[in-house]
Amino acid sequence: MIEDVAKLLRQFHAMQGEMKKIQEQIAREEVAGSSGGEMVKVTINGKFEVLDVQLDRKLLEEGNVDMLEGMIVAAMNNGVAKMQELLKEKVKELTGGLNLGELGIPGLLS
């Protein structure tokens, strides 16, 4: 029984180390989200930080602020969705196919 607990703890510590490696690798990933036929582009990293926003100059000339704001939000949401999908793929790849979302832990790549 004690051997089983010790084995489980070793496995847990090994998994913690792997998760740290995964987090570091994912933090360096970047994706581009876009909207309006790529008139608005955003770059998001694995920490879900917005690194860059690019606007087609025609949007600024038109002066439709409401439309531009909506397109920025849509591009950011597109980028977040792409990053979430990339994270799922990377974690699955780095954990040998283990789908962490199946563990039922809220917020863990669900």
Biopython code that builds the backbone (N, CA, C, O; Angstrom):
import numpy as np
from Bio.PDB.StructureBuilder import StructureBuilder

atoms = [
    (1, "MET", "N", (0.819, -1.198, 0.000)),
    (1, "MET", "CA", (0.000, 0.000, 0.000)),
    (1, "MET", "C", (0.862, 1.261, 0.000)),
    (1, "MET", "O", (0.623, 2.187, -0.776)),
    (2, "ILE", "N", (1.867, 1.289, 0.877)),
    (2, "ILE", "CA", (2.758, 2.454, 0.947)),
    (2, "ILE", "C", (3.546, 2.587, -0.353)),
    (2, "ILE", "O", (3.802, 3.696, -0.821)),
    (3, "GLU", "N", (3.933, 1.443, -0.937)),
    (3, "GLU", "CA", (4.659, 1.471, -2.207)),
    (3, "GLU", "C", (3.783, 2.086, -3.306)),
    (3, "GLU", "O", (4.272, 2.838, -4.150)),
    (4, "ASP", "N", (2.492, 1.761, -3.286)),
    (4, "ASP", "CA", (1.566, 2.310, -4.285)),
    (4, "ASP", "C", (1.448, 3.824, -4.151)),
    (4, "ASP", "O", (1.412, 4.542, -5.150)),
    (5, "VAL", "N", (1.388, 4.300, -2.915)),
    (5, "VAL", "CA", (1.288, 5.740, -2.676)),
    (5, "VAL", "C", (2.577, 6.433, -3.128)),
    (5, "VAL", "O", (2.534, 7.491, -3.757)),
    (6, "ALA", "N", (3.709, 5.833, -2.804)),
    (6, "ALA", "CA", (5.004, 6.406, -3.208)),
    (6, "ALA", "C", (5.112, 6.440, -4.738)),
    (6, "ALA", "O", (5.595, 7.415, -5.312)),
    (7, "LYS", "N", (4.661, 5.375, -5.382)),
    (7, "LYS", "CA", (4.685, 5.320, -6.847)),
    (7, "LYS", "C", (3.783, 6.400, -7.435)),
    (7, "LYS", "O", (4.147, 7.080, -8.394)),
    (8, "LEU", "N", (2.612, 6.545, -6.848)),
    (8, "LEU", "CA", (1.675, 7.561, -7.308)),
    (8, "LEU", "C", (2.260, 8.966, -7.153)),
    (8, "LEU", "O", (2.108, 9.806, -8.040)),
    (9, "LEU", "N", (2.927, 9.218, -6.030)),
    (9, "LEU", "CA", (3.562, 10.527, -5.809)),
    (9, "LEU", "C", (4.677, 10.781, -6.812)),
    (9, "LEU", "O", (4.820, 11.901, -7.304)),
    (10, "ARG", "N", (5.472, 9.756, -7.124)),
    (10, "ARG", "CA", (6.541, 9.923, -8.132)),
    (10, "ARG", "C", (5.928, 10.257, -9.490)),
    (10, "ARG", "O", (6.413, 11.135, -10.206)),
    (11, "GLN", "N", (4.861, 9.548, -9.831)),
    (11, "GLN", "CA", (4.193, 9.818, -11.109)),
    (11, "GLN", "C", (3.624, 11.228, -11.142)),
    (11, "GLN", "O", (3.694, 11.907, -12.166)),
    (12, "PHE", "N", (3.062, 11.665, -10.025)),
    (12, "PHE", "CA", (2.500, 13.012, -9.942)),
    (12, "PHE", "C", (3.596, 14.058, -10.119)),
    (12, "PHE", "O", (3.404, 15.030, -10.850)),
    (13, "HIS", "N", (4.736, 13.877, -9.464)),
    (13, "HIS", "CA", (5.848, 14.830, -9.594)),
    (13, "HIS", "C", (6.386, 14.847, -11.027)),
    (13, "HIS", "O", (6.730, 15.906, -11.553)),
    (14, "ALA", "N", (6.457, 13.691, -11.644)),
    (14, "ALA", "CA", (6.912, 13.625, -13.040)),
    (14, "ALA", "C", (5.929, 14.363, -13.940)),
    (14, "ALA", "O", (6.330, 15.084, -14.854)),
    (15, "MET", "N", (4.631, 14.173, -13.671)),
    (15, "MET", "CA", (3.619, 14.848, -14.476)),
    (15, "MET", "C", (3.689, 16.365, -14.272)),
    (15, "MET", "O", (3.490, 17.126, -15.219)),
    (16, "GLN", "N", (3.969, 16.806, -13.043)),
    (16, "GLN", "CA", (4.115, 18.241, -12.793)),
    (16, "GLN", "C", (5.256, 18.819, -13.630)),
    (16, "GLN", "O", (5.124, 19.901, -14.202)),
    (17, "GLY", "N", (6.366, 18.101, -13.700)),
    (17, "GLY", "CA", (7.499, 18.546, -14.505)),
    (17, "GLY", "C", (7.142, 18.631, -15.974)),
    (17, "GLY", "O", (7.516, 19.584, -16.658)),
    (18, "GLU", "N", (6.422, 17.639, -16.456)),
    (18, "GLU", "CA", (5.992, 17.647, -17.851)),
    (18, "GLU", "C", (5.042, 18.813, -18.127)),
    (18, "GLU", "O", (5.146, 19.473, -19.160)),
    (19, "MET", "N", (4.119, 19.063, -17.201)),
    (19, "MET", "CA", (3.173, 20.160, -17.388)),
    (19, "MET", "C", (3.898, 21.501, -17.422)),
    (19, "MET", "O", (3.506, 22.397, -18.170)),
    (20, "LYS", "N", (4.948, 21.649, -16.621)),
    (20, "LYS", "CA", (5.725, 22.888, -16.641)),
    (20, "LYS", "C", (6.381, 23.070, -18.007)),
    (20, "LYS", "O", (6.393, 24.173, -18.554)),
    (21, "LYS", "N", (6.923, 21.985, -18.554)),
    (21, "LYS", "CA", (7.535, 22.048, -19.892)),
    (21, "LYS", "C", (6.490, 22.422, -20.937)),
    (21, "LYS", "O", (6.744, 23.231, -21.829)),
    (22, "ILE", "N", (5.310, 21.818, -20.811)),
    (22, "ILE", "CA", (4.225, 22.102, -21.751)),
    (22, "ILE", "C", (3.829, 23.576, -21.669)),
    (22, "ILE", "O", (3.659, 24.233, -22.696)),
    (23, "GLN", "N", (3.682, 24.097, -20.447)),
    (23, "GLN", "CA", (3.304, 25.505, -20.274)),
    (23, "GLN", "C", (4.345, 26.433, -20.894)),
    (23, "GLN", "O", (3.993, 27.416, -21.546)),
    (24, "GLU", "N", (5.617, 26.124, -20.693)),
    (24, "GLU", "CA", (6.679, 26.967, -21.254)),
    (24, "GLU", "C", (6.662, 26.940, -22.773)),
    (24, "GLU", "O", (6.838, 27.970, -23.423)),
    (25, "GLN", "N", (6.449, 25.755, -23.333)),
    (25, "GLN", "CA", (6.419, 25.641, -24.790)),
    (25, "GLN", "C", (5.197, 26.359, -25.365)),
    (25, "GLN", "O", (5.306, 27.071, -26.363)),
    (26, "ILE", "N", (4.059, 26.177, -24.747)),
    (26, "ILE", "CA", (2.827, 26.798, -25.240)),
    (26, "ILE", "C", (2.897, 28.312, -25.135)),
    (26, "ILE", "O", (2.370, 29.012, -25.999)),
    (27, "ALA", "N", (3.536, 28.830, -24.096)),
    (27, "ALA", "CA", (3.640, 30.280, -23.913)),
    (27, "ALA", "C", (4.344, 30.936, -25.094)),
    (27, "ALA", "O", (4.108, 32.109, -25.383)),
    (28, "ARG", "N", (5.204, 30.189, -25.778)),
    (28, "ARG", "CA", (5.941, 30.735, -26.923)),
    (28, "ARG", "C", (5.174, 30.650, -28.241)),
    (28, "ARG", "O", (5.590, 31.237, -29.240)),
    (29, "GLU", "N", (4.074, 29.934, -28.248)),
    (29, "GLU", "CA", (3.277, 29.790, -29.474)),
    (29, "GLU", "C", (2.546, 31.099, -29.785)),
    (29, "GLU", "O", (2.224, 31.874, -28.885)),
    (30, "GLU", "N", (2.295, 31.324, -31.064)),
    (30, "GLU", "CA", (1.533, 32.497, -31.500)),
    (30, "GLU", "C", (0.555, 32.076, -32.588)),
    (30, "GLU", "O", (0.856, 31.207, -33.407)),
    (31, "VAL", "N", (-0.612, 32.697, -32.587)),
    (31, "VAL", "CA", (-1.590, 32.496, -33.655)),
    (31, "VAL", "C", (-2.097, 33.852, -34.107)),
    (31, "VAL", "O", (-2.012, 34.839, -33.376)),
    (32, "ALA", "N", (-2.624, 33.886, -35.319)),
    (32, "ALA", "CA", (-3.219, 35.108, -35.852)),
    (32, "ALA", "C", (-4.717, 34.894, -36.007)),
    (32, "ALA", "O", (-5.161, 33.910, -36.600)),
    (33, "GLY", "N", (-5.476, 35.817, -35.471)),
    (33, "GLY", "CA", (-6.921, 35.812, -35.659)),
    (33, "GLY", "C", (-7.269, 36.941, -36.608)),
    (33, "GLY", "O", (-6.543, 37.931, -36.701)),
    (34, "SER", "N", (-8.372, 36.793, -37.308)),
    (34, "SER", "CA", (-8.738, 37.847, -38.261)),
    (34, "SER", "C", (-10.245, 37.947, -38.401)),
    (34, "SER", "O", (-10.994, 37.066, -37.978)),
    (35, "SER", "N", (-10.665, 39.050, -39.007)),
    (35, "SER", "CA", (-12.078, 39.246, -39.329)),
    (35, "SER", "C", (-12.166, 40.190, -40.514)),
    (35, "SER", "O", (-11.182, 40.819, -40.904)),
    (36, "GLY", "N", (-13.353, 40.276, -41.075)),
    (36, "GLY", "CA", (-13.581, 41.185, -42.198)),
    (36, "GLY", "C", (-12.705, 40.885, -43.391)),
    (36, "GLY", "O", (-12.177, 41.797, -44.027)),
    (37, "GLY", "N", (-12.546, 39.597, -43.703)),
    (37, "GLY", "CA", (-11.705, 39.247, -44.842)),
    (37, "GLY", "C", (-10.258, 39.658, -44.606)),
    (37, "GLY", "O", (-9.565, 40.092, -45.526)),
    (38, "GLU", "N", (-9.817, 39.517, -43.380)),
    (38, "GLU", "CA", (-8.463, 39.853, -42.943)),
    (38, "GLU", "C", (-8.179, 41.351, -42.958)),
    (38, "GLU", "O", (-7.024, 41.772, -43.029)),
    (39, "MET", "N", (-9.240, 42.153, -42.891)),
    (39, "MET", "CA", (-9.039, 43.597, -42.774)),
    (39, "MET", "C", (-8.579, 43.955, -41.362)),
    (39, "MET", "O", (-7.941, 44.986, -41.151)),
    (40, "VAL", "N", (-8.910, 43.090, -40.392)),
    (40, "VAL", "CA", (-8.449, 43.243, -39.011)),
    (40, "VAL", "C", (-7.741, 41.951, -38.637)),
    (40, "VAL", "O", (-8.298, 40.864, -38.786)),
    (41, "LYS", "N", (-6.500, 42.074, -38.148)),
    (41, "LYS", "CA", (-5.716, 40.915, -37.735)),
    (41, "LYS", "C", (-5.162, 41.163, -36.338)),
    (41, "LYS", "O", (-4.724, 42.266, -36.011)),
    (42, "VAL", "N", (-5.191, 40.118, -35.525)),
    (42, "VAL", "CA", (-4.582, 40.195, -34.193)),
    (42, "VAL", "C", (-3.659, 38.986, -34.023)),
    (42, "VAL", "O", (-3.916, 37.907, -34.557)),
    (43, "THR", "N", (-2.591, 39.192, -33.275)),
    (43, "THR", "CA", (-1.677, 38.106, -32.944)),
    (43, "THR", "C", (-1.769, 37.876, -31.448)),
    (43, "THR", "O", (-1.661, 38.810, -30.654)),
    (44, "ILE", "N", (-1.972, 36.603, -31.068)),
    (44, "ILE", "CA", (-2.155, 36.220, -29.673)),
    (44, "ILE", "C", (-1.138, 35.131, -29.344)),
    (44, "ILE", "O", (-0.886, 34.243, -30.158)),
    (45, "ASN", "N", (-0.552, 35.204, -28.142)),
    (45, "ASN", "CA", (0.394, 34.162, -27.743)),
    (45, "ASN", "C", (-0.287, 33.123, -26.854)),
    (45, "ASN", "O", (-1.475, 33.228, -26.550)),
    (46, "GLY", "N", (0.483, 32.124, -26.446)),
    (46, "GLY", "CA", (-0.040, 31.026, -25.644)),
    (46, "GLY", "C", (-0.463, 31.419, -24.248)),
    (46, "GLY", "O", (-1.078, 30.622, -23.541)),
    (47, "LYS", "N", (-0.146, 32.634, -23.838)),
    (47, "LYS", "CA", (-0.622, 33.151, -22.556)),
    (47, "LYS", "C", (-1.906, 33.948, -22.748)),
    (47, "LYS", "O", (-2.416, 34.558, -21.809)),
    (48, "PHE", "N", (-2.417, 33.936, -23.965)),
    (48, "PHE", "CA", (-3.614, 34.670, -24.365)),
    (48, "PHE", "C", (-3.415, 36.180, -24.235)),
    (48, "PHE", "O", (-4.347, 36.915, -23.909)),
    (49, "GLU", "N", (-2.188, 36.627, -24.493)),
    (49, "GLU", "CA", (-1.894, 38.055, -24.535)),
    (49, "GLU", "C", (-1.948, 38.508, -25.984)),
    (49, "GLU", "O", (-1.447, 37.819, -26.873)),
    (50, "VAL", "N", (-2.551, 39.657, -26.223)),
    (50, "VAL", "CA", (-2.594, 40.216, -27.571)),
    (50, "VAL", "C", (-1.255, 40.898, -27.820)),
    (50, "VAL", "O", (-0.876, 41.820, -27.098)),
    (51, "LEU", "N", (-0.547, 40.443, -28.840)),
    (51, "LEU", "CA", (0.777, 40.963, -29.148)),
    (51, "LEU", "C", (0.749, 42.051, -30.212)),
    (51, "LEU", "O", (1.597, 42.943, -30.227)),
    (52, "ASP", "N", (-0.232, 41.967, -31.098)),
    (52, "ASP", "CA", (-0.250, 42.894, -32.225)),
    (52, "ASP", "C", (-1.666, 43.015, -32.776)),
    (52, "ASP", "O", (-2.433, 42.052, -32.770)),
    (53, "VAL", "N", (-1.998, 44.198, -33.247)),
    (53, "VAL", "CA", (-3.268, 44.446, -33.936)),
    (53, "VAL", "C", (-2.932, 45.187, -35.221)),
    (53, "VAL", "O", (-2.225, 46.194, -35.200)),
    (54, "GLN", "N", (-3.441, 44.685, -36.335)),
    (54, "GLN", "CA", (-3.233, 45.333, -37.626)),
    (54, "GLN", "C", (-4.589, 45.654, -38.246)),
    (54, "GLN", "O", (-5.476, 44.803, -38.319)),
    (55, "LEU", "N", (-4.726, 46.898, -38.688)),
    (55, "LEU", "CA", (-5.976, 47.346, -39.300)),
    (55, "LEU", "C", (-5.711, 47.780, -40.729)),
    (55, "LEU", "O", (-4.741, 48.483, -41.012)),
    (56, "ASP", "N", (-6.590, 47.351, -41.626)),
    (56, "ASP", "CA", (-6.520, 47.833, -42.993)),
    (56, "ASP", "C", (-6.850, 49.324, -42.969)),
    (56, "ASP", "O", (-7.844, 49.722, -42.362)),
    (57, "ARG", "N", (-6.054, 50.133, -43.602)),
    (57, "ARG", "CA", (-6.210, 51.598, -43.580)),
    (57, "ARG", "C", (-7.569, 52.046, -44.125)),
    (57, "ARG", "O", (-8.061, 53.113, -43.757)),
    (58, "LYS", "N", (-8.172, 51.247, -44.988)),
    (58, "LYS", "CA", (-9.488, 51.599, -45.529)),
    (58, "LYS", "C", (-10.531, 51.695, -44.416)),
    (58, "LYS", "O", (-11.449, 52.512, -44.482)),
    (59, "LEU", "N", (-10.378, 50.854, -43.395)),
    (59, "LEU", "CA", (-11.320, 50.885, -42.270)),
    (59, "LEU", "C", (-11.257, 52.218, -41.537)),
    (59, "LEU", "O", (-12.279, 52.726, -41.075)),
    (60, "LEU", "N", (-10.084, 52.774, -41.432)),
    (60, "LEU", "CA", (-9.924, 54.046, -40.732)),
    (60, "LEU", "C", (-10.496, 55.199, -41.551)),
    (60, "LEU", "O", (-11.038, 56.154, -40.994)),
    (61, "GLU", "N", (-10.374, 55.106, -42.867)),
    (61, "GLU", "CA", (-10.892, 56.154, -43.750)),
    (61, "GLU", "C", (-12.420, 56.182, -43.728)),
    (61, "GLU", "O", (-13.028, 57.245, -43.851)),
    (62, "GLU", "N", (-13.033, 55.016, -43.574)),
    (62, "GLU", "CA", (-14.490, 54.943, -43.573)),
    (62, "GLU", "C", (-15.090, 55.574, -42.327)),
    (62, "GLU", "O", (-16.219, 56.063, -42.372)),
    (63, "GLY", "N", (-14.366, 55.574, -41.224)),
    (63, "GLY", "CA", (-14.814, 56.243, -40.014)),
    (63, "GLY", "C", (-15.972, 55.582, -39.285)),
    (63, "GLY", "O", (-16.588, 56.205, -38.421)),
    (64, "ASN", "N", (-16.280, 54.337, -39.613)),
    (64, "ASN", "CA", (-17.358, 53.631, -38.934)),
    (64, "ASN", "C", (-16.784, 52.933, -37.692)),
    (64, "ASN", "O", (-16.357, 51.780, -37.749)),
    (65, "VAL", "N", (-16.785, 53.654, -36.585)),
    (65, "VAL", "CA", (-16.170, 53.172, -35.356)),
    (65, "VAL", "C", (-16.869, 51.913, -34.843)),
    (65, "VAL", "O", (-16.196, 50.975, -34.416)),
    (66, "ASP", "N", (-18.189, 51.873, -34.875)),
    (66, "ASP", "CA", (-18.922, 50.704, -34.383)),
    (66, "ASP", "C", (-18.525, 49.445, -35.144)),
    (66, "ASP", "O", (-18.295, 48.394, -34.544)),
    (67, "MET", "N", (-18.446, 49.557, -36.467)),
    (67, "MET", "CA", (-18.068, 48.409, -37.284)),
    (67, "MET", "C", (-16.631, 47.987, -36.964)),
    (67, "MET", "O", (-16.357, 46.794, -36.832)),
    (68, "LEU", "N", (-15.725, 48.935, -36.839)),
    (68, "LEU", "CA", (-14.327, 48.641, -36.544)),
    (68, "LEU", "C", (-14.197, 47.951, -35.182)),
    (68, "LEU", "O", (-13.464, 46.972, -35.048)),
    (69, "GLU", "N", (-14.898, 48.456, -34.191)),
    (69, "GLU", "CA", (-14.852, 47.833, -32.866)),
    (69, "GLU", "C", (-15.344, 46.390, -32.921)),
    (69, "GLU", "O", (-14.741, 45.497, -32.326)),
    (70, "GLY", "N", (-16.435, 46.171, -33.634)),
    (70, "GLY", "CA", (-16.965, 44.815, -33.778)),
    (70, "GLY", "C", (-15.996, 43.890, -34.488)),
    (70, "GLY", "O", (-15.874, 42.719, -34.131)),
    (71, "MET", "N", (-15.303, 44.414, -35.498)),
    (71, "MET", "CA", (-14.339, 43.604, -36.234)),
    (71, "MET", "C", (-13.128, 43.264, -35.368)),
    (71, "MET", "O", (-12.575, 42.171, -35.484)),
    (72, "ILE", "N", (-12.714, 44.184, -34.505)),
    (72, "ILE", "CA", (-11.589, 43.915, -33.600)),
    (72, "ILE", "C", (-11.973, 42.813, -32.620)),
    (72, "ILE", "O", (-11.197, 41.888, -32.378)),
    (73, "VAL", "N", (-13.172, 42.916, -32.059)),
    (73, "VAL", "CA", (-13.647, 41.888, -31.134)),
    (73, "VAL", "C", (-13.718, 40.536, -31.849)),
    (73, "VAL", "O", (-13.292, 39.522, -31.297)),
    (74, "ALA", "N", (-14.244, 40.516, -33.053)),
    (74, "ALA", "CA", (-14.365, 39.265, -33.807)),
    (74, "ALA", "C", (-12.986, 38.667, -34.104)),
    (74, "ALA", "O", (-12.801, 37.454, -34.005)),
    (75, "ALA", "N", (-12.030, 39.507, -34.463)),
    (75, "ALA", "CA", (-10.675, 39.021, -34.744)),
    (75, "ALA", "C", (-10.025, 38.455, -33.481)),
    (75, "ALA", "O", (-9.342, 37.433, -33.535)),
    (76, "MET", "N", (-10.236, 39.115, -32.359)),
    (76, "MET", "CA", (-9.677, 38.617, -31.105)),
    (76, "MET", "C", (-10.313, 37.289, -30.722)),
    (76, "MET", "O", (-9.613, 36.368, -30.302)),
    (77, "ASN", "N", (-11.622, 37.180, -30.860)),
    (77, "ASN", "CA", (-12.306, 35.921, -30.551)),
    (77, "ASN", "C", (-11.829, 34.804, -31.472)),
    (77, "ASN", "O", (-11.680, 33.661, -31.041)),
    (78, "ASN", "N", (-11.591, 35.133, -32.732)),
    (78, "ASN", "CA", (-11.075, 34.166, -33.685)),
    (78, "ASN", "C", (-9.682, 33.691, -33.261)),
    (78, "ASN", "O", (-9.380, 32.500, -33.328)),
    (79, "GLY", "N", (-8.847, 34.619, -32.831)),
    (79, "GLY", "CA", (-7.505, 34.268, -32.369)),
    (79, "GLY", "C", (-7.534, 33.412, -31.118)),
    (79, "GLY", "O", (-6.771, 32.452, -31.004)),
    (80, "VAL", "N", (-8.402, 33.746, -30.182)),
    (80, "VAL", "CA", (-8.529, 32.962, -28.943)),
    (80, "VAL", "C", (-8.980, 31.538, -29.272)),
    (80, "VAL", "O", (-8.448, 30.577, -28.717)),
    (81, "ALA", "N", (-9.945, 31.400, -30.161)),
    (81, "ALA", "CA", (-10.420, 30.068, -30.546)),
    (81, "ALA", "C", (-9.300, 29.255, -31.197)),
    (81, "ALA", "O", (-9.156, 28.062, -30.929)),
    (82, "LYS", "N", (-8.517, 29.899, -32.044)),
    (82, "LYS", "CA", (-7.393, 29.208, -32.681)),
    (82, "LYS", "C", (-6.358, 28.789, -31.643)),
    (82, "LYS", "O", (-5.819, 27.685, -31.721)),
    (83, "MET", "N", (-6.074, 29.655, -30.676)),
    (83, "MET", "CA", (-5.087, 29.322, -29.647)),
    (83, "MET", "C", (-5.599, 28.182, -28.774)),
    (83, "MET", "O", (-4.829, 27.291, -28.414)),
    (84, "GLN", "N", (-6.880, 28.196, -28.429)),
    (84, "GLN", "CA", (-7.431, 27.108, -27.627)),
    (84, "GLN", "C", (-7.286, 25.772, -28.355)),
    (84, "GLN", "O", (-6.942, 24.760, -27.745)),
    (85, "GLU", "N", (-7.545, 25.774, -29.634)),
    (85, "GLU", "CA", (-7.418, 24.548, -30.421)),
    (85, "GLU", "C", (-5.957, 24.110, -30.500)),
    (85, "GLU", "O", (-5.658, 22.922, -30.381)),
    (86, "LEU", "N", (-5.049, 25.059, -30.700)),
    (86, "LEU", "CA", (-3.625, 24.744, -30.740)),
    (86, "LEU", "C", (-3.159, 24.179, -29.400)),
    (86, "LEU", "O", (-2.373, 23.232, -29.367)),
    (87, "LEU", "N", (-3.632, 24.749, -28.309)),
    (87, "LEU", "CA", (-3.269, 24.258, -26.980)),
    (87, "LEU", "C", (-3.717, 22.812, -26.791)),
    (87, "LEU", "O", (-2.961, 21.985, -26.282)),
    (88, "LYS", "N", (-4.932, 22.514, -27.197)),
    (88, "LYS", "CA", (-5.437, 21.148, -27.077)),
    (88, "LYS", "C", (-4.544, 20.186, -27.862)),
    (88, "LYS", "O", (-4.191, 19.114, -27.370)),
    (89, "GLU", "N", (-4.182, 20.576, -29.087)),
    (89, "GLU", "CA", (-3.340, 19.724, -29.919)),
    (89, "GLU", "C", (-1.959, 19.531, -29.301)),
    (89, "GLU", "O", (-1.446, 18.412, -29.268)),
    (90, "LYS", "N", (-1.354, 20.618, -28.809)),
    (90, "LYS", "CA", (-0.012, 20.548, -28.219)),
    (90, "LYS", "C", (0.004, 19.683, -26.964)),
    (90, "LYS", "O", (0.893, 18.849, -26.791)),
    (91, "VAL", "N", (-0.974, 19.883, -26.094)),
    (91, "VAL", "CA", (-1.018, 19.112, -24.854)),
    (91, "VAL", "C", (-1.214, 17.633, -25.179)),
    (91, "VAL", "O", (-0.574, 16.771, -24.577)),
    (92, "LYS", "N", (-2.089, 17.346, -26.121)),
    (92, "LYS", "CA", (-2.324, 15.962, -26.510)),
    (92, "LYS", "C", (-1.047, 15.348, -27.086)),
    (92, "LYS", "O", (-0.711, 14.199, -26.797)),
    (93, "GLU", "N", (-0.346, 16.126, -27.899)),
    (93, "GLU", "CA", (0.913, 15.686, -28.509)),
    (93, "GLU", "C", (1.983, 15.452, -27.430)),
    (93, "GLU", "O", (2.674, 14.433, -27.443)),
    (94, "LEU", "N", (2.105, 16.389, -26.517)),
    (94, "LEU", "CA", (3.155, 16.323, -25.503)),
    (94, "LEU", "C", (2.860, 15.328, -24.387)),
    (94, "LEU", "O", (3.767, 14.915, -23.663)),
    (95, "THR", "N", (1.595, 14.944, -24.247)),
    (95, "THR", "CA", (1.248, 13.966, -23.204)),
    (95, "THR", "C", (1.025, 12.577, -23.801)),
    (95, "THR", "O", (0.447, 11.700, -23.159)),
    (96, "GLY", "N", (1.481, 12.391, -25.015)),
    (96, "GLY", "CA", (1.350, 11.073, -25.631)),
    (96, "GLY", "C", (-0.076, 10.695, -25.962)),
    (96, "GLY", "O", (-0.438, 9.519, -25.917)),
    (97, "GLY", "N", (-0.891, 11.685, -26.295)),
    (97, "GLY", "CA", (-2.263, 11.418, -26.696)),
    (97, "GLY", "C", (-3.281, 11.528, -25.582)),
    (97, "GLY", "O", (-4.478, 11.373, -25.822)),
    (98, "LEU", "N", (-2.824, 11.794, -24.357)),
    (98, "LEU", "CA", (-3.747, 11.948, -23.240)),
    (98, "LEU", "C", (-4.542, 13.226, -23.422)),
    (98, "LEU", "O", (-3.969, 14.305, -23.578)),
    (99, "ASN", "N", (-5.849, 13.107, -23.403)),
    (99, "ASN", "CA", (-6.718, 14.268, -23.527)),
    (99, "ASN", "C", (-7.057, 14.747, -22.127)),
    (99, "ASN", "O", (-7.900, 14.152, -21.455)),
    (100, "LEU", "N", (-6.403, 15.830, -21.674)),
    (100, "LEU", "CA", (-6.600, 16.315, -20.317)),
    (100, "LEU", "C", (-8.024, 16.805, -20.076)),
    (100, "LEU", "O", (-8.484, 16.839, -18.935)),
    (101, "GLY", "N", (-8.711, 17.179, -21.128)),
    (101, "GLY", "CA", (-10.101, 17.610, -20.970)),
    (101, "GLY", "C", (-10.998, 16.468, -20.509)),
    (101, "GLY", "O", (-12.052, 16.709, -19.919)),
    (102, "GLU", "N", (-10.597, 15.249, -20.767)),
    (102, "GLU", "CA", (-11.387, 14.079, -20.364)),
    (102, "GLU", "C", (-11.249, 13.779, -18.874)),
    (102, "GLU", "O", (-11.994, 12.957, -18.342)),
    (103, "LEU", "N", (-10.313, 14.428, -18.199)),
    (103, "LEU", "CA", (-10.124, 14.185, -16.776)),
    (103, "LEU", "C", (-11.242, 14.802, -15.944)),
    (103, "LEU", "O", (-11.396, 14.474, -14.768)),
    (104, "GLY", "N", (-12.025, 15.696, -16.553)),
    (104, "GLY", "CA", (-13.144, 16.293, -15.852)),
    (104, "GLY", "C", (-12.755, 17.388, -14.868)),
    (104, "GLY", "O", (-13.534, 17.720, -13.974)),
    (105, "ILE", "N", (-11.565, 17.948, -15.021)),
    (105, "ILE", "CA", (-11.132, 19.032, -14.153)),
    (105, "ILE", "C", (-11.557, 20.339, -14.800)),
    (105, "ILE", "O", (-11.094, 20.666, -15.892)),
    (106, "PRO", "N", (-12.439, 21.099, -14.135)),
    (106, "PRO", "CA", (-12.954, 22.337, -14.741)),
    (106, "PRO", "C", (-11.823, 23.282, -15.147)),
    (106, "PRO", "O", (-10.893, 23.528, -14.378)),
    (107, "GLY", "N", (-11.922, 23.803, -16.362)),
    (107, "GLY", "CA", (-10.949, 24.765, -16.850)),
    (107, "GLY", "C", (-9.693, 24.161, -17.417)),
    (107, "GLY", "O", (-8.849, 24.889, -17.941)),
    (108, "LEU", "N", (-9.534, 22.847, -17.332)),
    (108, "LEU", "CA", (-8.327, 22.203, -17.841)),
    (108, "LEU", "C", (-8.572, 21.727, -19.259)),
    (108, "LEU", "O", (-8.892, 20.561, -19.492)),
    (109, "LEU", "N", (-8.418, 22.634, -20.194)),
    (109, "LEU", "CA", (-8.570, 22.355, -21.610)),
    (109, "LEU", "C", (-9.880, 21.658, -21.929)),
    (109, "LEU", "O", (-9.923, 20.713, -22.717)),
    (110, "SER", "N", (-10.932, 22.134, -21.312)),
    (110, "SER", "CA", (-12.243, 21.524, -21.557)),
    (110, "SER", "C", (-12.884, 22.123, -22.778)),
    (110, "SER", "O", (-13.994, 21.737, -23.145)),
]
sb = StructureBuilder()
sb.init_structure("model")
sb.init_model(0)
sb.init_chain("A")
sb.init_seg("    ")
for serial, (resi, resn, name, xyz) in enumerate(atoms, 1):
    if name == "N":
        sb.init_residue(resn, " ", resi, " ")
    sb.init_atom(name, np.array(xyz, "f"), 0.0, 1.0, " ", f" {name:<3s}", serial, name[0])
structure = sb.get_structure()
